C-alpha cells in the first residue's frame, strides 16, 4: 500500500508542477511585488469588480428604460397594443 500511495503522490506532484508551469505566466509579476502591497492589490481588484458590476447594472437599467419608452411610444402615440399571450393549441 505504501508503494502505491508513494507512486500516486509522486504522480500528483508531477501533475501539479505541470499545472504550475502552464498557469505560471501570471505569477511572476505578482511574486516580485513586496508583501506589503498585497492588501492594496486585493482592494484594487475588489474595486474593479464593483465598478464592473456597476457598469453592468447601469447598462441593464438603460436597456429596461429604452424598452419602457418603446412600449409607451407604441401604446400611447401610435396606438399599437403589445401584449404577451399564452400559446393556443
Backbone as CSV, one residue per row, in Angstrom:
resi,resn,N_x,N_y,N_z,CA_x,CA_y,CA_z,C_x,C_y,C_z
1,UNK,0.822,-1.196,0.000,0.000,0.000,0.000,0.862,1.254,0.000
2,UNK,1.977,1.211,0.738,2.859,2.384,0.799,3.471,2.704,-0.562
3,UNK,3.786,1.664,-1.323,4.356,1.887,-2.652,3.325,2.557,-3.556
4,UNK,2.093,2.093,-3.478,1.028,2.682,-4.294,0.790,4.140,-3.913
5,UNK,0.708,4.425,-2.620,0.483,5.799,-2.155,1.645,6.690,-2.561
6,UNK,2.861,6.170,-2.447,4.031,6.953,-2.859,4.010,7.259,-4.341
7,UNK,3.630,6.277,-5.146,3.559,6.494,-6.596,2.480,7.512,-6.945
8,UNK,1.304,7.392,-6.308,0.218,8.351,-6.565,0.648,9.745,-6.151
9,UNK,1.330,9.864,-5.020,1.769,11.173,-4.542,2.795,11.774,-5.494
10,UNK,3.729,10.959,-6.002,4.705,11.469,-6.973,4.024,11.906,-8.271
11,UNK,3.050,11.109,-8.728,2.314,11.476,-9.943,1.551,12.781,-9.739
12,UNK,0.954,12.919,-8.559,0.240,14.162,-8.274,1.200,15.343,-8.234
13,UNK,2.380,15.140,-7.669,3.382,16.210,-7.638,3.826,16.609,-9.033
14,UNK,4.026,15.620,-9.897,4.399,15.912,-11.288,3.282,16.657,-12.012
15,UNK,2.048,16.203,-11.782,0.906,16.866,-12.405,0.794,18.303,-11.920
16,UNK,0.965,18.505,-10.617,0.870,19.851,-10.050,1.974,20.753,-10.601
17,UNK,3.171,20.229,-10.774,4.263,21.014,-11.355,3.941,21.406,-12.794
18,UNK,3.340,20.485,-13.547,2.962,20.802,-14.928,1.895,21.884,-14.962
19,UNK,0.937,21.794,-14.057,-0.111,22.821,-13.999,0.496,24.172,-13.630
20,UNK,1.415,24.196,-12.697,2.045,25.459,-12.305,2.869,26.052,-13.442
21,UNK,3.492,25.186,-14.269,4.236,25.704,-15.428,3.302,26.319,-16.455
22,UNK,2.120,25.713,-16.639,1.173,26.225,-17.634,0.555,27.523,-17.155
23,UNK,0.137,27.570,-15.897,-0.560,28.730,-15.373,0.416,29.767,-14.846
24,UNK,1.677,29.424,-14.762,2.661,30.296,-14.145,2.944,31.587,-14.869
25,UNK,2.396,31.795,-16.062,2.678,33.044,-16.765,2.119,34.249,-16.018
26,UNK,1.117,34.073,-15.155,0.542,35.191,-14.424,1.222,35.412,-13.084
27,UNK,1.973,34.468,-12.588,2.528,34.560,-11.248,3.780,35.418,-11.123
28,UNK,4.746,35.376,-12.047,5.999,36.098,-11.789,5.860,37.591,-11.528
29,UNK,5.028,38.364,-12.236,4.959,39.784,-11.910,4.427,40.037,-10.492
30,UNK,3.498,39.212,-10.027,2.934,39.446,-8.707,3.820,38.889,-7.605
31,UNK,4.618,37.871,-7.896,5.507,37.346,-6.864,6.683,38.275,-6.632
32,UNK,6.984,39.142,-7.587,8.087,40.078,-7.424,7.696,41.292,-6.580
33,UNK,6.393,41.488,-6.338,5.956,42.631,-5.545,6.223,42.405,-4.072
34,UNK,6.469,43.483,-3.324,6.645,43.331,-1.875,5.339,42.871,-1.226
35,UNK,5.467,42.197,-0.095,4.285,41.636,0.557,3.361,42.711,1.107
36,UNK,3.878,43.910,1.402,3.010,44.954,1.948,2.070,45.523,0.888
37,UNK,2.298,45.198,-0.396,1.410,45.676,-1.452,0.200,44.779,-1.667
38,UNK,0.184,43.609,-1.047,-0.902,42.654,-1.250,-2.267,43.211,-0.849
39,UNK,-2.419,43.892,0.295,-3.745,44.435,0.624,-4.232,45.477,-0.378
40,UNK,-3.334,46.314,-0.845,-3.718,47.308,-1.847,-4.114,46.675,-3.161
41,UNK,-3.404,45.627,-3.539,-3.741,44.914,-4.771,-5.105,44.239,-4.643
42,UNK,-5.370,43.638,-3.489,-6.668,42.997,-3.273,-7.783,44.036,-3.262
43,UNK,-7.554,45.166,-2.615,-8.560,46.233,-2.591,-8.808,46.785,-3.988
44,UNK,-7.759,46.947,-4.758,-7.918,47.407,-6.135,-8.708,46.426,-6.985
45,UNK,-8.466,45.132,-6.789,-9.222,44.119,-7.530,-10.693,44.143,-7.136
46,UNK,-10.978,44.306,-5.841,-12.376,44.390,-5.399,-13.065,45.638,-5.944
47,UNK,-12.361,46.753,-5.968,-12.949,47.972,-6.518,-13.210,47.835,-8.017
48,UNK,-12.302,47.184,-8.728,-12.518,46.959,-10.162,-13.718,46.047,-10.398
49,UNK,-13.867,45.037,-9.550,-15.019,44.150,-9.661,-16.320,44.895,-9.374
50,UNK,-16.314,45.750,-8.348,-17.504,46.535,-8.034,-17.832,47.508,-9.166
51,UNK,-16.814,48.099,-9.774,-17.030,49.010,-10.892,-17.621,48.275,-12.096
52,UNK,-17.110,47.077,-12.374,-17.653,46.294,-13.489,-19.105,45.896,-13.228
53,UNK,-19.414,45.535,-11.984,-20.800,45.195,-11.648,-21.693,46.420,-11.766
54,UNK,-21.204,47.572,-11.376,-21.973,48.801,-11.510,-22.251,49.149,-12.962
55,UNK,-21.263,48.977,-13.815,-21.458,49.243,-15.241,-22.487,48.278,-15.823
56,UNK,-22.441,47.023,-15.404,-23.413,46.037,-15.899,-24.825,46.401,-15.447
57,UNK,-24.971,46.796,-14.200,-26.297,47.184,-13.705,-26.796,48.452,-14.388
58,UNK,-25.896,49.393,-14.646,-26.276,50.619,-15.336,-26.742,50.325,-16.758
59,UNK,-26.056,49.433,-17.441,-26.478,49.094,-18.807,-27.803,48.335,-18.804
60,UNK,-28.026,47.494,-17.796,-29.319,46.821,-17.677,-30.435,47.827,-17.437
61,UNK,-30.185,48.818,-16.602,-31.179,49.872,-16.366,-31.469,50.669,-17.625
62,UNK,-30.436,50.970,-18.404,-30.643,51.700,-19.653,-31.462,50.875,-20.646
63,UNK,-31.198,49.578,-20.703,-31.974,48.709,-21.595,-33.441,48.658,-21.179
64,UNK,-33.699,48.491,-19.892,-35.086,48.450,-19.433,-35.802,49.780,-19.642
65,UNK,-35.091,50.888,-19.472,-35.680,52.206,-19.726,-36.030,52.369,-21.204
66,UNK,-35.135,51.923,-22.075,-35.411,52.019,-23.510,-36.601,51.142,-23.904
67,UNK,-36.712,49.967,-23.303,-37.874,49.114,-23.599,-39.168,49.745,-23.103
68,UNK,-39.129,50.379,-21.936,-40.316,51.056,-21.419,-40.717,52.217,-22.318
69,UNK,-39.755,52.994,-22.776,-40.048,54.121,-23.670,-40.618,53.612,-24.991
70,UNK,-40.051,52.525,-25.517,-40.580,51.972,-26.762,-42.005,51.474,-26.582
71,UNK,-42.287,50.850,-25.454,-43.650,50.374,-25.189,-44.623,51.545,-25.067
72,UNK,-44.222,52.588,-24.351,-45.112,53.738,-24.195,-45.344,54.455,-25.519
73,UNK,-44.299,54.553,-26.346,-44.472,55.171,-27.661,-45.431,54.365,-28.527
74,UNK,-45.258,53.065,-28.554,-46.140,52.245,-29.372,-47.577,52.292,-28.860
75,UNK,-47.747,52.274,-27.550,-49.096,52.208,-26.977,-49.788,53.563,-27.004
76,UNK,-49.136,54.590,-26.505,-49.801,55.892,-26.344,-49.783,56.740,-27.615
77,UNK,-48.701,56.707,-28.363,-48.578,57.591,-29.526,-49.138,56.928,-30.783
78,UNK,-48.727,55.681,-31.038,-49.126,55.029,-32.272,-50.354,54.146,-32.115
79,UNK,-50.776,53.883,-30.898,-51.972,53.094,-30.662,-51.816,51.610,-30.920
80,UNK,-50.610,51.121,-30.921,-50.363,49.699,-31.137,-50.211,49.035,-29.775
81,UNK,-51.064,48.077,-29.491,-51.003,47.390,-28.214,-50.116,46.152,-28.340
82,UNK,-49.151,46.077,-27.470,-48.243,44.932,-27.458,-48.497,44.179,-26.167
83,UNK,-48.915,42.913,-26.290,-49.194,42.113,-25.111,-48.703,40.691,-25.343
84,UNK,-48.325,40.061,-24.277,-47.916,38.669,-24.349,-49.140,37.798,-24.040
85,UNK,-49.343,36.810,-24.845,-50.467,35.909,-24.665,-49.954,34.485,-24.630
86,UNK,-50.606,33.610,-23.893,-50.169,32.209,-23.888,-50.440,31.552,-25.249
87,UNK,-49.646,30.543,-25.556,-49.815,29.836,-26.801,-51.140,29.070,-26.806
88,UNK,-51.831,29.124,-27.917,-53.081,28.380,-28.043,-52.843,27.104,-28.820
89,UNK,-53.390,25.999,-28.336,-53.195,24.712,-29.004,-54.439,24.253,-29.679
